[in-house]
Amino acid sequence: MRVVFPFSALVGQEEMKLALLLAAVDRTLGGVMAFGDRGAGKTTAVRGLAALLPPLSVVEGCRFNCDPKASGGICDACLDRRVAGEVRITTVPAPVVDLPLGATEDRVVGALDLERALTVGEKAFDPGLLARAHRGFLYVDEINLLEDHIVDLLLDVAASGENLVEREGLSIRHPARFVLVGSGNPEEGELRPQLLDRFGLSVEVSTPTDLAERVEVVRRRDAFDRDPSAFAAAWADRDAEVRDQVEAAQEALNDVSTPDALLEHGSRLCLAIGADGLRGELTLLRASRALAALERRTEVTIRDLRRVAPMALRHRLRRGPLEEQASTLRIERALDDLLAA
């Protein structure tokens, strides 16, 4: 089994780590977009997150990780199992699936199982990456370089929560709800606005400028490269603490209350900065609530709102290219004015 760099051993990049943890706590946040310098730990953080996710309860034998307790949104085979009273439950690791830039449409959405068609003579569906990612995370590195027709597929599935495949005599519909995580370097091109809007949180990732921090990054990475197993074992307890924290937050999320005054603050903030649409307010609410649950609190505070506002809103502002930093300052100033009023 491949050993990944422990999430808790990452140095710096606090905003990115927090955004990933919030997305793990509340899957309805809409995913995370990490844009910034290459070689700053974006992919390493996502790989490390996979080891922190609590396992999923799934219907045994289901190819789509269907939730045995779900009242709807399950595949036809699981519906038949439920009617027949043959639902068996097992657990699997939470999926974190890579979507390569060169992936074909068939690999993404699924296609006819050619081996079975040729050997048995049956038309059967071979699930794609979207099926594997259901109830987990779908990660796209260099997402701004993704081909347009694949972007269109992701937009359709993100909007509906289902993947519909109609080709080669097949007509298959299966659930495909996942947390989309993307990373990229803005120097290599901008992300299509339609896809960017689908991300709940957007974080800035920059190369550390503090000397001590840079030295610590190099030290830990060198130790991991020399002996990955020993390094991972040394950080196993801290990773376990983070995993327990995420699991507890998932269970407590529905018990976290949000005062009406906080909802009003969120709406006033979105009005003040001219955020497009209403997704900003919804994301502010969900991210603030996830943060409170992560910190084992039962009520959202203005501090939660302030911490999540930049990552929830910076990509929803009308701005020119390469104005991420200006967007962050604009949000922080609007918050200061709002709270001073």
Summary of the structure (lengths in Angstrom):
residues: 341
radius of gyration: 21.1
end to end distance: 55.6
largest distance: 72.6
contacts: 1065
relative contact order: 0.16
helix: 53%
strand: 15%
